[in-house]
Amino acid sequence: MLKETVHIAVPTAFFNDESLNIQGTISHIRELYKQGVKSVLVSGSIGEQHSLYLREKIEIINALEQEEDLISNMEIIFGVASVRQKEAEELAEKIRHTKISGILLGYPPYVIPTQEEAIVYSKRIIQLCNKPTILYNNPKRTGFDLSEKSIIQLSEIDLVIGIKDAGNKEKVGRIKNATHRDELYFYAGGEVNLEEKVVLQGYNRLSSIAGNVSPIEISQWFQKMLIKQNVSEQESEKIENIMDQVYLGNPIVNLKKIINHKGIPIGICRSPIGSIVPD
């Protein structure tokens, strides 16, 4: 079971030639750990997952396994998704034999499987991985929308502990009413419209983006939302400033600029992301 209410979706570090910088990625995770972060999502979300080759993902896993403090004391979630199911299966089998805490199971972009095909894909990955699983439904990025019926069917699998971005506003409530699971978590992907998602739609966990730069502030803000505690004017101003830093423009480009400025070598994005250089 994944116990942490908030995990931080960390960017992947790259060198200037766009090759993988594993130690840059590890350095950022290590810095978050020093600040008290208890859970991170690696190789998932924030637009970089599908730029990584299978061998690169396996290299990252191998490096994480060498970080005893991190792998033993944090909930490390790893993103599993691929256009090709065979590659996702190989990654799942690799993760099965590690201390990685769980996976974020994404769906193939562009190819748009049927619901039945997506269920077969999901069950196969979950079986091979044998880790707590968060389903990741992101039609905006993939072109595929996991249906309510499919989510409910997959939620009957004990290893499925939650879903990130269920879809349209009405979906969460209907899924909650239809499932027999007492503990099925709904993860908001990022902080945009977060209060609406928590208060009106029933999201109860956070896959944080802004937490990469201000983990304590974002976590405290989210926890207050969950218990319906008022946020002070000073706290609101601080959160608004963090949101402006991260979300005005391309969030992943902004994150990397801020993290690099702190002296952590997170590097650049793989083009075309971040390819526009200001005059």
Secondary structure, DSSP 8 states (H G I E B T S, - for coil): ----SEEEE----B-TTS-B-HHHHHHHHHHHHHTT--EEEESSSTTTGGGS-HHHHHHHHHHHHT-HHHHHHSEEEEEE--SSHHHHHHHHHHHHTS---EEEE---TTT---HHHHHHHHHHHHHHH-S-EEEE--HHHHS----HHHHHHHTTSTTEEEEE--SSTTHHHHHHHH---S--EEEEESSTTHHHHHHTT---EEEESGGGT-HHHHHHHHHHHHTT----HHHHHHHHHHHHHHHSS-HHHHHHHHHHHTT---B---TTTT-----
